[in-house]
Amino acid sequence: MAPANPGIGGLSQSYDVVIVGGGQAGITLASRLTEDKSINVLVIEAGEANLGDQLIMTPALATQMFGKDKYDWHFQTEPQVFGPPYHFR
Ligand SMILES: Cc1cc2nc3c(=O)[nH]c(=O)nc-3n(C[C@H](O)[C@H](O)[C@H](O)COP(=O)(O)OP(=O)(O)OC[C@H]3O[C@@H](n4cnc5c(N)ncnc54)[C@H](O)[C@@H]3O)c2cc1C
């Protein structure tokens, strides 16, 4: 039976909640919201899934992600008055 509300590429035409960003907060929120099966949630994520990626799964390798386009949006903070003598790139 065809879905009642078919959208493009398996997407629905409407959602109750749209979450922009599938990071820790976005996915946690989506997971909690969809515990109620009556709520339709769409998560829009700009990055790759990176499932099983050892650089992400291995805490000791975390610094190797800095500066790599696959992992790093290259946003910078302002230099921090009370922070370390560097700011994240
Ligand atoms: C190298 C590294 C190691 C870390 N290790 C730890 C750790 O061991 N333990 C710990 O507790 N914390 C750790 N942190 C911190 C932790 O990752 C962050 O505090 C946490 O991910 C923040 O969650 P968030 O949901 O706010 O943002 P994020 O998890 O960054 O999620 C934001 C998401 O939004 C997406 N996004 C951005 N703009 C758009 C857009 N326009 N459209 C669609 N999607 C968009 C991004 O791609 C991203 O997936 C680490 C951080 C880094 C950088």
The ligand as an SDF file (V2000), in Angstrom:
LIG
                    3D

 53 58  0  0  0  0  0  0  0  0999 V2000
   37.5620   16.8590   18.9430 C   0  0  0  0  0  0  0  0  0  0  0  0
   36.4570   16.9360   19.9500 C   0  0  0  0  0  0  0  0  0  0  0  0
   36.3780   15.9740   20.9370 C   0  0  0  0  0  0  0  0  0  0  0  0
   35.3660   16.0250   21.8880 C   0  0  0  0  0  0  0  0  0  0  0  0
   35.3120   15.0620   22.8420 N   0  0  0  0  0  0  0  0  0  0  0  0
   34.3250   15.0860   23.7510 C   0  0  0  0  0  0  0  0  0  0  0  0
   34.2150   14.0740   24.7370 C   0  0  0  0  0  0  0  0  0  0  0  0
   35.0160   13.1280   24.7890 O   0  0  0  0  0  0  0  0  0  0  0  0
   33.2170   14.1520   25.6420 N   0  0  0  0  0  0  0  0  0  0  0  0
   32.3110   15.1850   25.6060 C   0  0  0  0  0  0  0  0  0  0  0  0
   31.4060   15.1960   26.4480 O   0  0  0  0  0  0  0  0  0  0  0  0
   32.3820   16.1580   24.6910 N   0  0  0  0  0  0  0  0  0  0  0  0
   33.3630   16.1440   23.7620 C   0  0  0  0  0  0  0  0  0  0  0  0
   33.4570   17.1340   22.8310 N   0  0  0  0  0  0  0  0  0  0  0  0
   32.4830   18.2190   22.8670 C   0  0  0  0  0  0  0  0  0  0  0  0
   31.1880   17.7690   22.2220 C   0  0  0  0  0  0  0  0  0  0  0  0
   31.4750   17.1780   20.9730 O   0  0  0  0  0  0  0  0  0  0  0  0
   30.2940   18.9830   22.0280 C   0  0  0  0  0  0  0  0  0  0  0  0
   30.1230   19.6450   23.2650 O   0  0  0  0  0  0  0  0  0  0  0  0
   28.9400   18.5540   21.5180 C   0  0  0  0  0  0  0  0  0  0  0  0
   29.0710   17.8460   20.3080 O   0  0  0  0  0  0  0  0  0  0  0  0
   28.0540   19.7630   21.2890 C   0  0  0  0  0  0  0  0  0  0  0  0
   26.8180   19.2740   20.8370 O   0  0  0  0  0  0  0  0  0  0  0  0
   25.8960   20.1440   19.9360 P   0  0  0  0  0  0  0  0  0  0  0  0
   24.6930   19.3150   19.5910 O   0  0  0  0  0  0  0  0  0  0  0  0
   25.6730   21.4730   20.5640 O   0  0  0  0  0  0  0  0  0  0  0  0
   26.7580   20.4290   18.6320 O   0  0  0  0  0  0  0  0  0  0  0  0
   27.3040   19.3950   17.5470 P   0  0  0  0  0  0  0  0  0  0  0  0
   27.4080   18.0070   18.0990 O   0  0  0  0  0  0  0  0  0  0  0  0
   28.5130   20.0250   16.9580 O   0  0  0  0  0  0  0  0  0  0  0  0
   26.1300   19.3750   16.4790 O   0  0  0  0  0  0  0  0  0  0  0  0
   25.8370   20.4370   15.6120 C   0  0  0  0  0  0  0  0  0  0  0  0
   25.4690   19.7870   14.2640 C   0  0  0  0  0  0  0  0  0  0  0  0
   24.8490   20.7590   13.4250 O   0  0  0  0  0  0  0  0  0  0  0  0
   25.3160   20.5490   12.1170 C   0  0  0  0  0  0  0  0  0  0  0  0
   25.1090   21.7960   11.3940 N   0  0  0  0  0  0  0  0  0  0  0  0
   25.7430   22.9790   11.5680 C   0  0  0  0  0  0  0  0  0  0  0  0
   25.2340   23.8990   10.7440 N   0  0  0  0  0  0  0  0  0  0  0  0
   24.2510   23.2880   10.0440 C   0  0  0  0  0  0  0  0  0  0  0  0
   23.3530   23.7130    9.0300 C   0  0  0  0  0  0  0  0  0  0  0  0
   23.3360   24.9820    8.5760 N   0  0  0  0  0  0  0  0  0  0  0  0
   22.4700   22.8170    8.5090 N   0  0  0  0  0  0  0  0  0  0  0  0
   22.4530   21.5470    8.9590 C   0  0  0  0  0  0  0  0  0  0  0  0
   23.2860   21.0720    9.9260 N   0  0  0  0  0  0  0  0  0  0  0  0
   24.1730   21.9410   10.4580 C   0  0  0  0  0  0  0  0  0  0  0  0
   26.7670   20.1680   12.2860 C   0  0  0  0  0  0  0  0  0  0  0  0
   27.2510   19.4730   11.1600 O   0  0  0  0  0  0  0  0  0  0  0  0
   26.6810   19.2700   13.5220 C   0  0  0  0  0  0  0  0  0  0  0  0
   26.4940   17.9110   13.2020 O   0  0  0  0  0  0  0  0  0  0  0  0
   34.4310   17.0820   21.8570 C   0  0  0  0  0  0  0  0  0  0  0  0
   34.5080   18.0670   20.8420 C   0  0  0  0  0  0  0  0  0  0  0  0
   35.5100   17.9800   19.8950 C   0  0  0  0  0  0  0  0  0  0  0  0
   35.5780   19.0190   18.8120 C   0  0  0  0  0  0  0  0  0  0  0  0
  1  2  1  0
  2  3  1  0
  2 52  2  0
  3  4  2  0
  4  5  1  0
  4 50  1  0
  5  6  2  0
  6  7  1  0
  6 13  1  0
  7  8  2  0
  7  9  1  0
  9 10  1  0
 10 11  2  0
 10 12  1  0
 12 13  2  0
 13 14  1  0
 14 15  1  0
 14 50  1  0
 15 16  1  0
 16 17  1  0
 16 18  1  0
 18 19  1  0
 18 20  1  0
 20 21  1  0
 20 22  1  0
 22 23  1  0
 23 24  1  0
 24 25  2  0
 24 26  1  0
 24 27  1  0
 27 28  1  0
 28 29  2  0
 28 30  1  0
 28 31  1  0
 31 32  1  0
 32 33  1  0
 33 34  1  0
 33 48  1  0
 34 35  1  0
 35 36  1  0
 35 46  1  0
 36 37  1  0
 36 45  1  0
 37 38  2  0
 38 39  1  0
 39 40  1  0
 39 45  2  0
 40 41  1  0
 40 42  2  0
 42 43  1  0
 43 44  2  0
 44 45  1  0
 46 47  1  0
 46 48  1  0
 48 49  1  0
 50 51  2  0
 51 52  1  0
 52 53  1  0
M  END
$$$$
